[in-house]
Amino acid sequence: MANEFFVKSDVTFGRNAVEELSRVLEGFKAKNVMVVYDNGVKAVGIADKVLASIDTSKFHVVEYDGVIPNPTNEVVEKGYALAKKEKVDTFVAVGGGSSIDTAKAINVLASNGGDIMDYEGIGNVPKGVFPLIAIPTTAGTSSEITNVSALVDTQTVRKYVVIDNKLVPDKVICDPEFTRTVPPFVTAATGLDAITHAVESYISNCSNALTKYNSLRALQIFHENLPKAYANGDDMEARENMMLGCIIVGFGFSNANLGLVHAIAHTLSAHFGLAHGDANATVLPYVMEFNAQKCPKEMIEMAQAIGLPLSGNEDEDKYALSKELLRMVKDMNIKPLREQGRNTKITEDDFSMIAKEALKEGPMHFNPRQDVTEEMIVEILKKAF
Ligand SMILES: [Zn+2]
């Protein structure tokens, strides 16, 4: 069977890459530019640095600073109203996945109209969109590379995705210097999200040789560099490598998709407000222990790729990776599920609801084990608790 591998990205990578921004905007013949960011990016001076790099004698600049973690439909609609009023024809997203996902969604509405939920699912954006330039400030989501916008519908308390190749940013400006100020707990959570992308896409039931190549190389880069970036945020070599790994893994997982970790994580974020990276990290080792029963060969390939000691006994070795992931999660002080939850604390009474909701999630279709039941997810949540 023939495999597909879609890549569209145009990347400028390196320190001070942001100085290219005005030239890039000129290339897109931009007139009215919307810069989308959040408070955190503003507080550390990155938003101002990006804004200062735009030549305002050539472009009318509109700022939208309403981005929040786990962005909602309301956040997108507010941005769309402003974009419409200001006749925005080009978008610049500055920040982590939340900012880039928000800009992608506003762009869909600015170019296609309607309600953002009309575009839920895969390939439902009919008309072309305006140019979008992504400037990531974390090394984690790979939203700068992917065709995905993940949003929260506050009405049904559900995280959902709009996936369409038209959403892939037209230009990525990666300046590793922008990740220097990211605090250790965010470096850990976003980096473990990136590791989850590598692992889940490697074992996805629609992975292929090209996606696997990207997933495996990215896993090696993350395994070597994440502990360094976590221990010392000023280790710019490690920071740069993490950012590079996110581009590599983005090519992999936007083609191979993800799995059960993301299905559970989306539910945890929608109902309890967990940051995306924390939500993944809490369950990642236990889901991989669970999946290892279906794909021992792939688990051992990943363990070998990152140089874990193996015994030669498949029944033992298939768990080497999940054990290593658990060690990393603990070393980087990711709190167990019982201590997570931004809106309300999670209790064992919530497990059945979380499991039911996770089973309805899109990424479930790509998990190697398709025999997953509510009870099995509850067992995973108990271990993570
Ligand atoms: Zn993710």
Boltz pocket constraint, residues with backbone or C-beta under 6 A from the ligand:
constraints:
  - pocket:
      binder: B
      contacts: [[A, 140], [A, 141], [A, 193], [A, 196], [A, 197], [A, 262], [A, 276], [A, 280]]
      max_distance: 6.0
